């Protein structure tokens, strides 16, 4: 029991400083320590702010360069559009020339076919007439 009482007193003695209040001097010491620790952090913040400002300047330059690149892309896009229009124009001209070539070949062929059909009908008529003449000649020879 003595041992337990002794340990109890020992633990209470150890715990007494834990209940102590902070005095003004303690608070001032804490403030000084915090201020000493904050000074390097403030210096780091200032250097970070200058670094951020430098990076912003670089990004603005990069944005300007991208604007120039965008303008160049717009010009190239316009050139591609004009080239596309020229290609379509050449394509339409090619189609027209192909149509003219087909017409130049097809029209004479059609005319030749039409004339040959007409010539065939005339040849048939001539054949029928020559046969009639032959038959008339034979009749005349037979019946003079």
C-alpha positions in Angstrom: 0.0 0.0 0.0 2.9 2.3 0.7 4.2 1.6 -2.7 0.9 2.4 -4.3 0.7 5.7 -2.3 4.2 6.6 -3.2 3.6 6.0 -6.9 0.4 8.0 -6.6 2.3 11.0 -5.1 5.0 10.6 -7.7 2.5 10.7 -10.6 0.7 13.6 -9.2 4.0 15.5 -8.8 4.8 14.8 -12.4 1.4 15.9 -13.5 1.4 19.3 -11.6 3.5 21.2 -14.1 1.0 20.1 -16.8 -1.7 22.2 -15.2 0.5 25.3 -15.0 -0.8 28.5 -16.8 1.3 30.3 -19.4 2.5 33.6 -18.2 3.1 36.8 -20.2 6.8 36.1 -20.4 6.1 32.6 -21.7 3.8 34.0 -24.3 6.3 36.6 -25.3 9.0 33.9 -25.7 6.6 31.9 -27.8 5.9 34.9 -30.0 9.6 35.6 -30.4 10.2 32.0 -31.5 7.3 32.1 -33.9 8.5 35.4 -35.4 12.0 34.0 -35.8 10.6 31.0 -37.6 8.3 33.1 -39.7 11.0 35.4 -41.1 12.6 32.7 -43.4 9.1 31.7 -44.5 8.3 35.4 -45.4 11.5 35.6 -47.4 10.5 32.4 -49.2 7.1 33.8 -50.0 8.7 37.0 -51.4 11.0 34.9 -53.6 8.1 32.8 -54.7 6.1 35.9 -55.6 8.9 37.1 -57.8 9.2 33.6 -59.3 5.5 33.6 -60.0 5.7 37.1 -61.6 8.6 35.9 -63.8 6.6 32.8 -64.8 3.6 35.0 -65.6 5.8 37.1 -67.8 7.1 34.1 -69.6 3.6 32.7 -70.1 2.4 36.0 -71.5 5.3 35.8 -74.1 4.3 32.3 -74.9 0.6 33.4 -75.3 1.8 36.1 -77.7 3.8 33.5 -79.7 0.7 31.2 -79.8 -1.3 34.1 -81.1 1.2 34.6 -83.8 1.1 30.8 -84.6 -2.7 31.0 -84.7 -2.5 33.9 -87.2 -0.1 31.8 -89.3 -2.5 28.8 -89.1 -5.4 31.1 -90.2 -3.3 32.2 -93.2 -2.4 28.7 -94.1 -6.1 27.6 -93.7 -7.1 30.4 -96.1 -4.5 29.3 -98.6 -5.7 25.7 -98.3 -9.3 26.9 -98.9 -8.1 28.9 -102.0 -6.2 25.9 -103.3 -9.2 23.7 -102.8 -11.4 26.1 -104.7 -8.8 26.1 -107.5 -8.7 22.3 -107.6 -12.5 22.2 -107.8 -12.4 24.8 -110.7 -9.8 22.6 -112.5 -12.0 19.5 -111.9 -15.0 21.2 -113.4 -13.0 22.3 -116.4 -11.7 18.7 -116.8 -15.3 17.4 -116.7 -16.3 20.0 -119.3 -13.4 19.0 -121.6 -14.3 15.3 -121.1 -17.8 16.1 -122.1 -16.6 18.0 -125.2 -14.3 15.1 -126.2 -17.2 12.6 -125.8 -19.5 14.9 -127.8 -16.8 15.3 -130.5 -16.5 11.5 -130.8 -20.2 10.6 -130.3 -21.8 13.1 -132.6 -20.0 12.0 -135.8 -20.6 8.4 -134.8 -24.3 9.1 -134.4 -24.4 10.9 -137.7 -22.5 8.1 -139.5 -24.9 5.6 -138.0 -27.9 7.6 -139.1 -26.6 8.1 -142.6 -25.7 4.4 -142.9 -29.3 3.5 -141.8 -30.6 5.9 -144.4 -28.2 4.5 -147.0 -29.3 1.0 -146.2 -32.9 2.0 -146.7 -32.0 3.6 -150.0 -30.0 0.5 -151.0 -33.1 -1.7 -150.2 -35.2 0.6 -152.3 -32.7 0.4 -155.1 -32.6 -3.4 -154.8 -36.4 -3.7 -154.9 -36.5 -1.3 -157.9 -33.7 -3.3 -159.7 -35.6 -6.5 -159.0 -38.8 -4.9 -160.4 -36.9 -3.7 -163.4 -35.4 -7.2 -163.8 -38.9 -8.7 -163.6 -40.2 -6.2 -166.1 -37.4 -6.9 -168.5 -38.0 -10.6 -168.2 -41.7 -10.0 -168.9 -40.9 -7.9 -171.8 -38.6 -10.5 -173.2 -41.2 -13.1 -172.7 -44.0 -11.0 -174.0 -42.6 -8.8 -176.7 
